[in-house]
């Protein structure tokens, strides 16, 4: 499948398909969006929000969560704020999320079934990685979004004038629901 994508890419470049997407690294709307990597959202979020290439910084991960104050999502947000002009942040969870109710025991079983040894797993635990916490999902999308918003709003390196708001998008219709009073 990757080879098919590479073949398409060669044709795309040869035919200058990229020209309609040319923009700068600075988000025109000065917004960063943290959302889920769910395949249903790839085109739905830009369509539902009227976004075009160059409008926003889009940060995606499983569950659309900010799980650690010094993890890659938070680092990306700080780069967006201090280097790329981001002034507002949207945290967007979604309905029917695959990370919701994710079970670390099941995930570890799948990991072992794919050939990762108990020794490798024990080494991670020896290095103080709490695999059960790291591989677990969340039970409630709203609480997950609220927790991420709270973490970003109260992060010591995020300026107080940066707006941080939380939403859930319906993964079928694209309807956004905002959560008020997140502190």
PAGU-366653 format. One line per field, with one value per atom (N, C-alpha, C): x, y, z; residue in three letters; atom name. Coordinates in Angstrom, 3 decimals. Example, Ala and Ser with C-alpha at 12.3 -4.5 7.8 and 13.67 -1.06 7.14 Angstrom:
2
xx: 13.190; 12.300; 13.200; 12.850; 13.670; 12.900
yy: -5.690; -4.500; -3.300; -2.250; -1.060; 0.030
zz: 7.800; 7.800; 7.800; 7.080; 7.140; 7.870
rest: ala; ala; ala; ser; ser; ser
atom: N; CA; C; N; CA; C
END
This chain:
183
xx: 0.825; 0.000; 0.877; 1.967; 2.844; 3.395; 3.745; 4.256; 3.226; 1.937; 0.880; 0.825; 0.977; 0.985; 2.187; 3.329; 4.528; 4.379; 3.752; 3.512; 2.582; 1.520; 0.625; 1.394; 2.280; 3.052; 3.923; 4.566; 5.404; 4.563; 3.384; 2.496; 2.010; 1.670; 1.200; 2.232; 3.491; 4.547; 4.787; 4.857; 5.080; 3.998; 2.760; 1.641; 1.372; 2.258; 2.178; 0.853; 0.372; -0.844; -0.720; 0.502; 0.788; 0.489; 0.431; 0.332; -0.854; -1.987; -3.166; -3.016; -1.986; -1.801; -0.663; 0.013; 1.164; 0.712; 1.402; 1.123; 2.404; 2.324; 3.484; 3.323; 4.321; 4.252; 3.429; 3.046; 2.284; 0.787; 0.019; -1.413; -2.147; -2.831; -3.541; -4.548; -5.216; -6.244; -5.679; -4.380; -3.696; -4.315; -4.772; -5.411; -4.645; -4.537; -4.059; -5.226; -5.375; -6.432; -5.769; -6.148; -5.734; -6.947; -6.791; -7.911; -7.411; -8.342; -8.044; -7.537; -6.813; -6.298; -7.335; -8.555; -9.620; -9.748; -9.871; -9.949; -11.167; -12.235; -13.441; -13.242; -12.223; -12.017; -11.046; -10.358; -9.340; -9.902; -11.028; -11.653; -12.835; -13.451; -14.656; -14.369; -13.316; -13.039; -12.784; -11.894; -11.725; -13.020; -13.799; -15.055; -16.061; -16.173; -17.161; -16.800; -15.515; -15.078; -14.708; -14.809; -14.485; -13.005; -12.176; -10.727; -10.096; -9.070; -8.278; -6.830; -6.055; -4.634; -4.008; -3.274; -2.627; -3.392; -4.636; -5.449; -5.041; -4.773; -4.548; -3.393; -2.924; -2.007; -2.872; -2.736; -3.555; -2.642; -2.921; -2.143; -3.057; -2.664; -3.533; -2.825; -3.614; -3.136; -4.331; -4.072; -5.166; -5.973; -7.222; -8.101; -8.114; -7.200; -7.156; -6.895; -6.039; -5.815; -4.439; -4.374; -3.093; -2.883; -2.043; -1.925; -0.784; 0.154; 1.312; 1.737; 2.026; 2.382; 3.693; 4.508; 5.761; 5.891; 4.741; 4.719; 4.748; 4.679; 4.823; 3.677; 2.459; 1.345; 1.562; 1.925; 2.149; 3.329; 4.375; 5.526; 5.089; 4.274; 3.787; 2.964; 2.123; 1.343; 2.244; 3.265; 4.185; 4.954; 5.378; 6.026; 5.042; 3.787; 2.764; 2.583; 2.551; 2.348; 3.555; 4.736; 5.919; 6.664; 6.521; 7.274; 6.399; 5.101; 4.267; 3.031; 2.879; 1.821; 0.460; 0.364; -0.934; -1.421; -2.691; -3.306; -4.507; -5.045; -6.201; -5.991; -6.528; -6.395; -7.774; -8.068; -9.291; -8.901; -9.476; -9.318; -10.626; -10.558; -11.762; -11.744; -12.572; -12.819; -13.929; -14.293; -15.373; -16.177; -17.365; -18.243; -17.659; -17.976; -17.574; -16.061; -15.307; -13.841; -13.275; -12.329; -11.689; -10.853; -10.402; -9.612; -10.510; -11.804; -12.729; -12.868; -12.748; -12.843; -11.686; -10.601; -9.447; -8.893; -8.586; -8.165; -6.685; -5.875; -4.433; -4.119; -4.892; -4.657; -4.839; -5.887; -6.139; -5.016; -4.626; -3.553; -2.249; -1.924; -0.703; -0.782; -1.954; -2.113; -1.843; -2.380; -2.140; -0.648; -0.020; 1.414; 2.202; 1.895; 2.580; 2.277; 1.035; 0.658; 1.424; 1.902; 2.686; 4.183; 4.557; 5.948; 6.798; 6.237; 7.017; 7.170; 8.386; 8.670; 8.319; 8.082; 7.866; 9.071; 10.244; 11.480; 11.459; 11.025; 10.943; 9.903; 8.793; 7.755; 8.261; 8.940; 9.508; 10.550; 11.315; 12.321; 11.650; 10.541; 9.821; 9.335; 8.813; 8.350; 9.518; 10.669; 11.877; 12.287; 12.037; 12.365; 11.256; 10.386; 9.313; 8.228; 8.018; 6.900; 5.709; 4.665; 3.447; 2.624; 2.867; 2.208; 0.695; 0.193; -1.256; -1.882; -1.244; -1.757; -1.564; -0.392; -0.034; -0.904; -1.282; -2.044; -3.548; -3.985; -5.416; -6.068; -7.342; -8.112; -8.814; -9.966; -10.764; -12.197; -12.957; -14.340; -15.325; -14.984; -15.932; -15.227; -15.708; -15.089; -15.118; -16.233; -16.333; -15.279; -15.133; -14.135; -12.728; -12.492; -11.182; -10.866; -11.833; -11.647; -11.443; -12.281; -12.153; -10.775; -10.281; -8.968; -7.853; -7.947; -6.934; -6.962; -8.165; -8.295; -7.701; -8.028; -7.514; -5.980; -5.414; -3.953; -3.306; -3.856; -3.276; -3.467; -4.678; -4.965; -4.064; -3.746; -2.995; -1.524; -1.072; 0.338; 1.179; 2.262; 3.062; 3.710; 3.838; 4.481; 3.498; 2.205; 1.188; 0.762; 0.916; 0.505; -0.990; -1.358; -2.756; -3.667; -3.113; -3.951; -4.259; -3.707; -4.036; -5.385; -6.311; -7.657; -7.614; -8.175; -8.233; -9.674; -10.243; -11.653; -11.793; -12.804; -13.014; -14.320; -14.285; -15.431; -15.498; -16.679; -16.835; -17.489; -16.955; -17.548; -18.244; -19.429; -20.136; -19.390; -18.909; -18.068; -18.852; -20.155; -20.959; -21.379; -22.000; -22.574; -21.607; -20.575; -19.654; -20.120; -21.258; -21.764; -20.838; -20.460; -19.606; -20.457; -20.079; -20.669; -19.542; -19.710; -18.667; -18.985; -17.928; -18.061; -17.709; -18.635; -18.449; -17.795; -17.250; -16.730; -15.701; -14.722; -13.630; -12.492; -12.185; -11.058; -9.966
yy: -1.191; 0.000; 1.265; 1.256; 2.441; 2.715; 1.648; 1.845; 2.518; 2.192; 2.867; 4.357; 4.661; 6.067; 6.800; 6.139; 6.758; 6.998; 6.074; 6.244; 7.441; 7.535; 8.684; 9.972; 9.961; 11.147; 11.601; 10.662; 11.033; 11.756; 11.217; 11.833; 13.198; 13.288; 14.539; 15.649; 15.342; 16.340; 16.685; 15.668; 15.906; 16.805; 16.614; 17.392; 18.675; 19.003; 20.212; 20.327; 19.184; 19.161; 19.935; 20.169; 20.871; 22.362; 22.933; 24.385; 24.980; 24.290; 24.826; 24.790; 24.102; 23.963; 24.819; 25.549; 26.333; 27.396; 27.439; 28.407; 28.549; 29.238; 29.371; 28.437; 28.414; 27.589; 28.252; 29.496; 30.242; 30.072; 29.692; 29.485; 30.811; 30.913; 32.153; 32.558; 31.596; 31.895; 31.917; 31.675; 31.730; 30.769; 29.607; 28.594; 27.285; 26.591; 25.208; 24.337; 23.201; 22.252; 20.948; 20.476; 19.154; 18.260; 17.190; 16.288; 14.868; 13.980; 12.564; 12.223; 11.124; 10.639; 9.818; 9.741; 8.939; 9.244; 8.193; 8.356; 9.155; 9.131; 9.876; 11.376; 11.806; 13.237; 13.882; 13.082; 13.618; 14.735; 14.495; 15.524; 16.195; 15.506; 16.041; 17.324; 17.339; 18.553; 19.765; 19.680; 20.864; 21.270; 20.298; 20.627; 21.253; 20.692; 21.188; 22.565; 22.916; 24.208; 25.200; 24.777; 25.666; 25.979; 24.996; 25.214; 24.845; 25.596; 25.333; 25.121; 24.589; 24.394; 25.726; 25.728; 26.945; 27.697; 27.309; 28.034; 27.767; 26.495; 26.124; 25.131; 24.981; 23.896; 22.760; 21.576; 20.431; 19.396; 19.099; 18.133; 16.958; 15.773; 14.602; 13.494; 12.811; 11.611; 10.751; 9.593; 8.712; 9.383; 9.639; 10.260; 11.770; 12.401; 13.867; 14.451; 13.799; 14.191; 14.782; 15.636; 16.132; 15.363; 14.340; 13.424; 13.743; 14.556; 14.835; 16.292; 16.992; 18.406; 18.650; 17.608; 17.778; 16.755; 16.314; 15.381; 16.106; 15.336; 15.903; 16.836; 16.573; 17.468; 18.838; 18.838; 20.121; 20.860; 20.138; 20.754; 21.381; 20.659; 21.195; 22.459; 22.475; 23.677; 24.850; 24.598; 25.679; 26.206; 25.317; 25.762; 26.605; 26.155; 26.917; 28.312; 28.404; 29.699; 30.610; 30.109; 30.979; 31.143; 30.206; 30.295; 30.558; 30.226; 30.267; 31.154; 31.847; 32.846; 32.340; 31.135; 30.621; 31.455; 31.879; 32.676; 31.975; 30.969; 30.238; 28.741; 27.945; 26.493; 25.865; 24.942; 24.151; 22.708; 22.139; 20.720; 20.073; 19.171; 18.592; 17.070; 16.564; 15.138; 14.790; 13.500; 13.133; 11.949; 11.821; 10.706; 9.407; 8.319; 6.978; 6.864; 7.398; 7.401; 6.021; 5.576; 4.283; 4.248; 5.401; 5.442; 5.371; 5.600; 5.516; 4.043; 3.787; 2.434; 1.527; 2.081; 1.283; 0.612; -0.662; -1.465; -1.817; -1.411; -1.665; -3.150; -3.954; -5.408; -5.996; -5.573; -6.049; -5.576; -4.324; -3.787; -4.562; -4.829; -5.588; -7.006; -7.601; -8.925; -8.845; -7.819; -7.638; -7.413; -6.643; -6.370; -7.672; -8.503; -9.801; -10.715; -10.705; -11.531; -11.135; -9.900; -9.432; -9.609; -10.353; -10.746; -9.944; -8.968; -8.225; -9.127; -9.263; -10.201; -9.628; -10.535; -10.131; -9.354; -9.738; -9.057; -7.578; -7.312; -5.919; -5.138; -5.773; -5.123; -4.856; -5.827; -5.654; -4.543; -4.402; -3.339; -1.964; -1.832; -0.550; -0.260; -1.268; -1.093; -0.770; -1.393; -1.120; 0.352; 0.899; 2.309; 3.257; 2.771; 3.552; 3.997; 3.224; 3.493; 2.697; 3.394; 2.740; 2.385; 1.197; 0.782; 0.752; 0.399; 0.331; 1.727; 2.710; 4.080; 4.598; 4.336; 4.851; 4.255; 2.991; 2.310; 2.282; 2.936; 2.981; 4.147; 3.989; 5.071; 5.866; 6.366; 7.134; 6.622; 6.873; 6.405; 7.424; 8.706; 9.758; 10.807; 10.985; 11.937; 13.351; 13.743; 15.096; 15.310; 14.361; 14.497; 14.523; 13.753; 13.756; 15.132; 15.708; 17.041; 18.067; 18.003; 18.946; 18.836; 17.617; 17.425; 18.008; 17.821; 18.374; 19.895; 20.467; 21.926; 22.462; 21.831; 22.257; 22.215; 21.128; 20.994; 22.113; 22.389; 23.427; 24.811; 25.102; 26.424; 26.736; 25.728; 25.941; 25.552; 25.286; 24.950; 26.185; 26.015; 27.188; 27.932; 27.294; 27.956; 28.527; 28.351; 28.895; 30.268; 31.301; 32.645; 32.705; 33.513; 33.618; 34.201; 34.911; 35.497; 34.525; 33.317; 32.307; 31.691; 31.720; 31.180; 29.671; 28.918; 27.458; 27.027; 26.339; 25.939; 24.468; 23.810; 22.390; 22.069; 21.060; 20.688; 19.175; 18.708; 17.358; 17.528; 16.816; 16.834; 15.495; 15.568; 14.347; 13.763; 12.519; 11.936; 11.536; 11.764; 11.531; 12.860; 13.732; 14.972; 16.153; 16.103; 17.234; 18.317; 18.117; 19.132; 19.245; 20.488; 20.759; 21.135; 20.600; 20.989; 21.509; 22.722; 23.319; 23.102; 22.950; 22.832; 24.157; 24.678; 25.958; 25.747; 26.808; 26.829; 25.743; 25.633; 24.693; 25.498; 25.164; 25.850; 24.906
zz: 0.000; 0.000; 0.000; 0.767; 0.789; -0.601; -1.347; -2.706; -3.600; -3.412; -4.178; -3.841; -2.564; -2.156; -2.753; -2.776; -3.348; -4.846; -5.537; -6.968; -7.209; -6.406; -6.516; -6.263; -5.263; -4.920; -6.084; -6.757; -7.912; -8.964; -9.232; -10.215; -9.738; -8.460; -7.861; -8.061; -7.790; -7.913; -9.383; -10.231; -11.660; -12.262; -11.835; -12.362; -11.586; -10.656; -9.840; -9.080; -8.580; -7.788; -6.492; -6.068; -4.813; -4.876; -6.065; -6.191; -5.438; -5.396; -4.700; -3.180; -2.681; -1.232; -0.676; -1.515; -1.076; -0.073; 1.054; 2.117; 2.942; 4.057; 4.934; 6.132; 6.987; 8.197; 9.300; 9.110; 10.114; 9.881; 10.898; 10.694; 10.481; 9.362; 9.025; 10.097; 10.700; 11.703; 13.135; 13.274; 14.580; 15.602; 15.100; 15.934; 15.830; 16.961; 16.979; 17.409; 16.761; 17.104; 17.536; 18.724; 19.176; 19.013; 18.246; 18.009; 17.818; 17.594; 17.474; 16.075; 16.001; 14.721; 13.956; 14.456; 13.855; 12.366; 11.572; 10.120; 9.675; 10.458; 10.082; 10.176; 10.891; 11.125; 10.142; 9.343; 8.430; 7.557; 6.943; 6.112; 6.798; 7.772; 8.418; 9.200; 10.010; 10.800; 9.907; 8.922; 8.053; 7.348; 6.896; 6.205; 7.167; 8.366; 9.340; 9.884; 9.843; 10.362; 9.251; 8.023; 6.909; 6.809; 7.117; 7.121; 5.788; 5.467; 4.259; 4.679; 3.776; 4.034; 4.439; 5.538; 6.009; 7.089; 7.345; 8.326; 9.772; 10.122; 11.521; 11.644; 12.866; 13.216; 13.730; 13.161; 13.546; 14.202; 15.462; 16.232; 16.529; 16.074; 16.214; 16.987; 17.817; 18.499; 18.874; 19.441; 19.849; 20.956; 20.689; 21.674; 21.666; 20.947; 20.924; 22.294; 23.059; 24.449; 24.676; 25.680; 26.185; 27.481; 27.427; 28.556; 29.507; 29.067; 29.911; 29.727; 30.821; 30.693; 29.946; 29.790; 29.064; 27.945; 27.399; 26.284; 24.951; 23.874; 22.529; 22.139; 22.616; 22.272; 22.905; 24.169; 24.853; 24.221; 23.876; 23.196; 21.875; 21.118; 19.842; 20.046; 21.075; 21.364; 21.723; 22.516; 22.893; 21.684; 20.787; 19.548; 18.746; 18.674; 17.955; 18.526; 19.844; 20.507; 20.322; 20.674; 20.739; 19.421; 18.514; 17.259; 16.034; 16.135; 14.941; 15.061; 16.189; 16.315; 16.735; 17.285; 17.741; 18.921; 18.856; 19.922; 20.560; 19.867; 20.377; 20.163; 21.086; 21.021; 21.173; 20.277; 20.363; 20.670; 21.717; 22.009; 21.552; 20.562; 19.996; 20.145; 21.073; 21.163; 20.184; 20.127; 19.202; 19.707; 19.152; 19.516; 18.986; 19.655; 19.233; 19.046; 19.987; 19.904; 20.241; 19.450; 19.684; 20.952; 21.432; 22.669; 23.906; 23.703; 24.829; 25.218; 26.485; 27.052; 26.621; 26.081; 25.705; 26.963; 26.877; 28.017; 27.874; 28.836; 28.756; 28.758; 29.463; 29.481; 28.081; 27.396; 26.033; 25.111; 25.258; 24.428; 24.660; 25.898; 26.190; 25.616; 25.644; 25.039; 23.533; 22.869; 21.437; 21.158; 22.003; 21.845; 21.904; 22.878; 23.018; 21.837; 21.364; 20.209; 18.957; 18.906; 17.759; 17.968; 18.997; 19.148; 20.116; 20.799; 21.796; 23.028; 23.481; 24.567; 25.936; 26.875; 28.263; 28.771; 28.318; 28.741; 28.326; 27.101; 26.636; 27.438; 27.731; 28.528; 29.938; 30.523; 31.865; 31.882; 30.803; 30.724; 30.761; 30.078; 30.117; 31.527; 32.180; 33.556; 34.486; 34.232; 35.005; 34.846; 33.659; 33.369; 33.841; 34.713; 35.325; 34.350; 33.282; 32.391; 32.917; 33.303; 33.768; 32.538; 32.011; 30.771; 30.899; 32.067; 32.220; 32.126; 32.706; 32.590; 31.167; 30.586; 29.276; 28.168; 28.307; 27.263; 27.525; 28.578; 28.880; 28.164; 27.902; 27.298; 28.372; 28.034; 28.980; 28.902; 29.951; 29.986; 29.439; 29.554; 29.218; 28.351; 27.128; 26.199; 26.766; 27.334; 27.886; 28.973; 29.878; 30.947; 30.377; 29.331; 28.684; 28.100; 27.390; 26.811; 27.926; 28.951; 30.066; 30.722; 30.900; 31.499; 30.648; 29.332; 28.428; 28.435; 28.391; 28.434; 29.735; 30.832; 32.139; 32.154; 31.657; 31.652; 30.833; 29.653; 28.792; 29.403; 29.882; 30.469; 31.658; 32.438; 33.668; 33.558; 32.344; 32.145; 32.448; 33.195; 33.583; 32.415; 31.250; 30.115; 29.096; 29.333; 28.422; 28.931; 28.095; 28.515; 28.810; 29.763; 30.189; 29.114; 28.124; 27.081; 25.936; 25.990; 24.977; 25.337; 24.399; 24.598; 24.391; 25.357; 25.255; 25.469; 24.474; 24.561; 24.180; 24.767; 24.548; 23.848; 22.975; 22.161; 21.963; 21.596; 21.051; 19.688; 18.698; 17.367; 17.140; 16.569; 16.198; 14.999; 15.125; 14.073; 12.825; 12.824; 11.623; 11.007; 11.805; 11.258; 11.253; 12.099; 12.202; 13.154; 13.828; 14.759; 15.968; 16.282; 17.442; 18.650; 19.800; 21.074; 21.947; 22.458; 23.294; 24.765; 25.549; 27.002; 27.632; 28.390; 29.067; 30.430; 30.966; 32.339; 32.621; 31.781; 32.042; 32.685; 33.904; 34.576; 34.943
rest: unk; unk; unk; unk; unk; unk; unk; unk; unk; unk; unk; unk; unk; unk; unk; unk; unk; unk; unk; unk; unk; unk; unk; unk; unk; unk; unk; unk; unk; unk; unk; unk; unk; unk; unk; unk; unk; unk; unk; unk; unk; unk; unk; unk; unk; unk; unk; unk; unk; unk; unk; unk; unk; unk; unk; unk; unk; unk; unk; unk; unk; unk; unk; unk; unk; unk; unk; unk; unk; unk; unk; unk; unk; unk; unk; unk; unk; unk; unk; unk; unk; unk; unk; unk; unk; unk; unk; unk; unk; unk; unk; unk; unk; unk; unk; unk; unk; unk; unk; unk; unk; unk; unk; unk; unk; unk; unk; unk; unk; unk; unk; unk; unk; unk; unk; unk; unk; unk; unk; unk; unk; unk; unk; unk; unk; unk; unk; unk; unk; unk; unk; unk; unk; unk; unk; unk; unk; unk; unk; unk; unk; unk; unk; unk; unk; unk; unk; unk; unk; unk; unk; unk; unk; unk; unk; unk; unk; unk; unk; unk; unk; unk; unk; unk; unk; unk; unk; unk; unk; unk; unk; unk; unk; unk; unk; unk; unk; unk; unk; unk; unk; unk; unk; unk; unk; unk; unk; unk; unk; unk; unk; unk; unk; unk; unk; unk; unk; unk; unk; unk; unk; unk; unk; unk; unk; unk; unk; unk; unk; unk; unk; unk; unk; unk; unk; unk; unk; unk; unk; unk; unk; unk; unk; unk; unk; unk; unk; unk; unk; unk; unk; unk; unk; unk; unk; unk; unk; unk; unk; unk; unk; unk; unk; unk; unk; unk; unk; unk; unk; unk; unk; unk; unk; unk; unk; unk; unk; unk; unk; unk; unk; unk; unk; unk; unk; unk; unk; unk; unk; unk; unk; unk; unk; unk; unk; unk; unk; unk; unk; unk; unk; unk; unk; unk; unk; unk; unk; unk; unk; unk; unk; unk; unk; unk; unk; unk; unk; unk; unk; unk; unk; unk; unk; unk; unk; unk; unk; unk; unk; unk; unk; unk; unk; unk; unk; unk; unk; unk; unk; unk; unk; unk; unk; unk; unk; unk; unk; unk; unk; unk; unk; unk; unk; unk; unk; unk; unk; unk; unk; unk; unk; unk; unk; unk; unk; unk; unk; unk; unk; unk; unk; unk; unk; unk; unk; unk; unk; unk; unk; unk; unk; unk; unk; unk; unk; unk; unk; unk; unk; unk; unk; unk; unk; unk; unk; unk; unk; unk; unk; unk; unk; unk; unk; unk; unk; unk; unk; unk; unk; unk; unk; unk; unk; unk; unk; unk; unk; unk; unk; unk; unk; unk; unk; unk; unk; unk; unk; unk; unk; unk; unk; unk; unk; unk; unk; unk; unk; unk; unk; unk; unk; unk; unk; unk; unk; unk; unk; unk; unk; unk; unk; unk; unk; unk; unk; unk; unk; unk; unk; unk; unk; unk; unk; unk; unk; unk; unk; unk; unk; unk; unk; unk; unk; unk; unk; unk; unk; unk; unk; unk; unk; unk; unk; unk; unk; unk; unk; unk; unk; unk; unk; unk; unk; unk; unk; unk; unk; unk; unk; unk; unk; unk; unk; unk; unk; unk; unk; unk; unk; unk; unk; unk; unk; unk; unk; unk; unk; unk; unk; unk; unk; unk; unk; unk; unk; unk; unk; unk; unk; unk; unk; unk; unk; unk; unk; unk; unk; unk; unk; unk; unk; unk; unk; unk; unk; unk; unk; unk; unk; unk; unk; unk; unk; unk; unk; unk; unk; unk; unk; unk; unk; unk; unk; unk; unk; unk; unk; unk; unk
atom: N; CA; C; N; CA; C; N; CA; C; N; CA; C; N; CA; C; N; CA; C; N; CA; C; N; CA; C; N; CA; C; N; CA; C; N; CA; C; N; CA; C; N; CA; C; N; CA; C; N; CA; C; N; CA; C; N; CA; C; N; CA; C; N; CA; C; N; CA; C; N; CA; C; N; CA; C; N; CA; C; N; CA; C; N; CA; C; N; CA; C; N; CA; C; N; CA; C; N; CA; C; N; CA; C; N; CA; C; N; CA; C; N; CA; C; N; CA; C; N; CA; C; N; CA; C; N; CA; C; N; CA; C; N; CA; C; N; CA; C; N; CA; C; N; CA; C; N; CA; C; N; CA; C; N; CA; C; N; CA; C; N; CA; C; N; CA; C; N; CA; C; N; CA; C; N; CA; C; N; CA; C; N; CA; C; N; CA; C; N; CA; C; N; CA; C; N; CA; C; N; CA; C; N; CA; C; N; CA; C; N; CA; C; N; CA; C; N; CA; C; N; CA; C; N; CA; C; N; CA; C; N; CA; C; N; CA; C; N; CA; C; N; CA; C; N; CA; C; N; CA; C; N; CA; C; N; CA; C; N; CA; C; N; CA; C; N; CA; C; N; CA; C; N; CA; C; N; CA; C; N; CA; C; N; CA; C; N; CA; C; N; CA; C; N; CA; C; N; CA; C; N; CA; C; N; CA; C; N; CA; C; N; CA; C; N; CA; C; N; CA; C; N; CA; C; N; CA; C; N; CA; C; N; CA; C; N; CA; C; N; CA; C; N; CA; C; N; CA; C; N; CA; C; N; CA; C; N; CA; C; N; CA; C; N; CA; C; N; CA; C; N; CA; C; N; CA; C; N; CA; C; N; CA; C; N; CA; C; N; CA; C; N; CA; C; N; CA; C; N; CA; C; N; CA; C; N; CA; C; N; CA; C; N; CA; C; N; CA; C; N; CA; C; N; CA; C; N; CA; C; N; CA; C; N; CA; C; N; CA; C; N; CA; C; N; CA; C; N; CA; C; N; CA; C; N; CA; C; N; CA; C; N; CA; C; N; CA; C; N; CA; C; N; CA; C; N; CA; C; N; CA; C; N; CA; C; N; CA; C; N; CA; C; N; CA; C; N; CA; C; N; CA; C; N; CA; C; N; CA; C; N; CA; C; N; CA; C; N; CA; C; N; CA; C; N; CA; C; N; CA; C; N; CA; C; N; CA; C; N; CA; C; N; CA; C; N; CA; C; N; CA; C; N; CA; C; N; CA; C; N; CA; C; N; CA; C; N; CA; C; N; CA; C; N; CA; C; N; CA; C; N; CA; C; N; CA; C; N; CA; C; N; CA; C; N; CA; C; N; CA; C; N; CA; C; N; CA; C; N; CA; C; N; CA; C; N; CA; C; N; CA; C; N; CA; C; N; CA; C; N; CA; C; N; CA; C; N; CA; C
END
